[in-house]
Amino acid sequence: IENAGYNVMYELLQHFIPSILLDKERRKQSDKKALRLIPSQFLYDNESNYERVLGVIDFVSGMTDNYATDLYRKIKGIDIGMTIWFTWKASILFDSKILII
């Protein structure tokens, strides 16, 4: 479980830090979407790179385990895929009246 926690933290930092380090003019749409997930009190866009990264670290380090895991899953698309898969399996089950185990 501890290794999974390290992976979640690593992935969250990898998702946010490169985006915050880019100048506003150079940010792609994906960078802008990533930064919209960060509350404004943690965004130090007009500050040094050090302070920008510090804001991201402050945001991520203040997350509860559950919030960090949920955000990680949303960023990686894990929840979406499972929802679609279960919906598809349920429709097969109810449409064709076949029990899938």
C-alpha positions in Angstrom: 0.0 0.0 0.0 2.9 2.4 0.8 4.3 1.9 -2.7 0.9 2.7 -4.2 0.9 5.9 -2.2 4.3 6.9 -3.6 3.1 6.2 -7.1 0.0 8.4 -6.6 2.0 11.3 -5.2 4.6 10.9 -8.0 1.9 11.0 -10.7 0.1 14.0 -9.2 3.4 16.0 -9.1 4.3 14.9 -12.6 0.9 16.1 -13.8 1.0 19.5 -12.2 4.6 20.7 -12.0 5.5 20.7 -15.7 2.4 22.7 -16.4 3.0 25.3 -13.7 6.6 25.8 -14.8 5.6 26.8 -18.4 5.0 30.5 -19.2 1.3 31.3 -19.6 1.8 31.9 -23.3 3.4 28.5 -23.9 0.8 26.4 -22.1 -1.2 24.0 -24.1 -4.8 23.2 -23.5 -3.9 20.1 -21.4 -1.6 22.3 -19.2 -4.5 24.7 -18.6 -6.9 21.9 -17.7 -4.3 20.5 -15.3 -3.9 23.9 -13.6 -7.7 24.4 -13.3 -7.7 21.5 -10.8 -5.5 23.4 -8.4 -7.3 25.9 -6.1 -6.3 29.5 -6.7 -4.6 29.9 -3.3 -1.9 27.4 -4.4 -1.2 29.0 -7.8 1.7 31.5 -7.8 1.8 32.2 -11.5 3.5 35.6 -11.1 6.2 34.3 -8.8 9.5 32.4 -9.3 9.7 28.8 -10.5 10.6 27.8 -6.9 7.4 29.4 -5.5 5.3 27.9 -8.3 6.5 24.4 -7.5 6.2 25.1 -3.8 2.5 25.9 -4.4 1.9 22.6 -6.2 3.7 20.7 -3.4 1.6 22.5 -0.8 -1.6 21.6 -2.6 -0.6 17.9 -3.1 0.8 17.5 0.5 -2.4 18.8 2.0 -4.6 16.2 0.3 -6.1 13.4 2.3 -5.3 9.9 1.1 -8.8 9.5 -0.3 -8.8 12.8 -2.2 -5.4 12.2 -3.7 -6.4 8.7 -4.8 -9.7 10.0 -6.3 -7.9 12.8 -8.1 -5.3 10.4 -9.4 -8.0 8.1 -10.8 -9.8 11.0 -12.5 -6.6 12.3 -14.1 -5.6 8.8 -15.3 -9.2 8.0 -16.5 -9.5 5.0 -14.3 -13.0 5.8 -12.9 -14.4 6.5 -16.4 -13.2 3.2 -17.9 -14.6 1.1 -15.1 -17.9 2.9 -15.2 -18.2 2.3 -19.0 -17.2 -1.4 -18.6 -19.7 -2.0 -15.8 -22.5 -0.2 -17.7 -21.7 -2.3 -20.8 -21.7 -5.6 -18.8 -25.0 -4.6 -17.0 -26.6 -3.9 -20.4 -25.6 -7.3 -21.7 -26.9 -8.9 -18.5 -30.3 -7.2 -18.6 -30.9 -7.0 -22.4 -30.1 -10.7 -23.1 -31.2 -12.0 -19.7 -27.9 -13.9 -19.4 -26.2 -14.2 -16.1 -22.6 -13.3 -16.3 -20.4 -14.4 -13.5 
